[in-house]
Amino acid sequence: METLVACIVLVFTGIQLTVALVNLLAGETLLPAPGRKPPSVFVLIPARNEARTIGSLLADLSRSAVRPLEIIVCDDRSDDGTARVVKETGRMLGLPVRLIRSLPLPDGWTGKNFACFQLARQASGVYFLFLDADVRIGREAIARALVTARRNRLGLLSVFPCQRLKTWGEKSVVPLMGYILLTLLPLRAVRKAAGQPALAAANGQFMLFRSDTYRRLQPHRNVRNTPVEDIRIARYYKSRGILTGCYTGNSGVSCRMYRNFREAVNGFARSLPAFFGGSRLLAGLFWLITTFGFITVWNTFDWPITAGYIAAYLLARLIANRIACRPLTEGLVYIPLQQIAFAWILLRSLAPPVWKGRKVTGGAPGRTTRQTGRCGPEQIAAQEPAV
């Protein structure tokens, strides 16, 4: 029995290394932006208690090579001065910023999905670019995303930002996202394997939608009760035959998602199962293999095979770190802490976490429920811009 388990560990680690190498050598990166006039784009920012970060994003947008037709911010009933920062920064930089205040959250919706739904009802243009308020944007990032989306005829383009990590707590948690994604899913397959929802990935921090497709499919409304909306939307689009693309390794898009270990664990407790199709069992098996797999290999095989396994395991993690713009040495030093954090996140995911003052209690990824709250078009249209 132990020999069978050891063989499974070896094969699984070999697959991880192969996928990581494919993502490194033939991965998805945004195309260069030519000098042609880009299509019109609306930038849409859901914001709940983002006074600390949203001013920096607006400053980045003011320097963008592509000037959005309008930047619309939905203040999701913040209590930290988010609206004031948006107004003052918009005036100071001369940005086309419009601020709306979210309606009360209806039953059957998560806060971010409802904010995004309201934003889209206020926007026009050829593309909608949804950005989280803590994202930082380089001058060419939007232009490159638009070129890539048009050339590949994508209905949805998503970027995994390079993560800016400062504390040991962030470094112990946040790289897990890249390690899981980049060693299990060839990103080229996200774009090439049309009609295969299982081969889908996205990051809600940067999601560029073709507006006509968005209006037809209403993705945020469709996944309104789902805490991890980005992956669910990508799967929904692929199930409808819409081409999607997921890109990474682009230093022009960066983000500091969390400020400490507690914030990071809380955040990943919402999203970790979604990386495994909503299955905590698969997530647990992944943790067991990547944490204790070396024991069965060590007990079963001679030293050369064990050494090869260890080398493959470490190389896969180093490659994932390289693609995700992280220092290679950090990928080795923090492995033990990351595996401990993984276990803690799995335990935390068993209870609905509280995020930004709200309990996250939406349905499992891949499933929707009937909306019980009222949210008609007339209510959205009745919103008055705050600036």
Secondary structure, 3 states (H helix, E strand, C coil): CHHHHHHHHHHHHHHHHHHHHHHHHCCCCCCCCCCCCCCCEEEEEEECCCCCCHHHHHHHHHCCCCCCCEEEEEECCCCCCHHHHHHHHHHHHCCCEEEEECCCCCCCCCHHHHHHHHHHHHCCCCEEEEECCCEEECCCHHHHHHHHHHHCCCCEEEECCEECCCCHHHHHHCHHHHHHHHHHCCHHHHHHCCCCCCCCCCCCCEEEEEHHHHHHHCHHHHCCCCCCHHHHHHHHHHHCCCCEEEECCCCCEEECCCCCHHHHHHHHHHHHHHHHCCCHHHHHHHHHHHHHHHHHHHHHCCHHHHHHHHHHHHHHHHHHHHHCCCCHHHHHHCHHHHHHHHHHHHHHCCCCCEECCEECCCCCCCCCCCCCCCCCHHHHHCCCCCC
